[in-house]
Each structure stands twice: as C-alpha cells, then as structure tokens.
Amino acid sequence: MADEPTKAPGQPAGDATVHIVYVDRPESEEAEAFHVRTLAPVVGSEEKAKDAMIYHYKHAASGFSAKLTPKQVDELSKQPGVLQVVPSQTYSLHGQSSLF
C-alpha cells in the first residue's frame, strides 16, 4: 500500500514534497553537475539546487530526488533532458516475515 508522497523536512504541508526526477544525461557530462544544472533554473540558483537535492541516481537509472513545490515540478518537467518527475512514495509490504 502506498503512503502519501514524502514531505520535505521542515516544509509546511501542501508545499514542497520529495520527487524523483528521471533525466536523459549526456554520457560526456558528470551526473551530479548535470542534475544541478537541470534544477538550477527552476529553483533560482545552483546553490538552491544543491540544497534542494536529496540523492543522485547514477547506476540503474539517471536522475535525482529533490524537494519541489508543485510549480517547480511543472517547470522542471519542461526542462531539456527531463524524462519524468514523479512523487517519491514509500511502500509497505504486508504479510508475515520469516527468518531462516
């Protein structure tokens, strides 16, 4: 069962929540630098982008998670190289766990 999207620490309810941003990063560019450069125009500066970011995904997927307002999600979705922006969700498994 999915919980509500993860709220960003210290943010009022209904404001910024954590989202996962999937990107199509050029192979020649370093992942974290590309992530910051992609988010900076939406949040106002590279420093604010670094503050908003929570994690960089570099192996199985290319992207990052960040604290974003609904307006920022909309703007970020239009940035070049952004494939998808989705709310971060926590899933709980139900059932018995067994130990061997």
TAZI-V477433 format. One record per pair of residues at least 12 apart in sequence whose ideal C-beta (glycine too) atoms are under 6 Angstrom apart, sorted by the first residue. I is the first residue (numbers start at 1). J is the second residue. If there is no record, write none. Layout:
# TAZI-V477433
I:J  I:J
This chain:
# TAZI-V477433
1:92  2:89  2:91  3:90  5:17  5:87  5:89  6:18  6:88  8:67  15:69  16:67  16:68  16:69  18:65  18:67  18:88  19:68  19:73  19:85  19:87  20:65  20:86  20:88  21:63  21:64  21:85  22:63  22:83  22:84  23:62  23:63  23:81  23:82  24:81  24:83  25:62  31:56  31:58  32:56  35:56  35:64  36:49  36:50  38:79  42:72  42:75  42:76  52:66  52:67  53:66  65:88  73:85
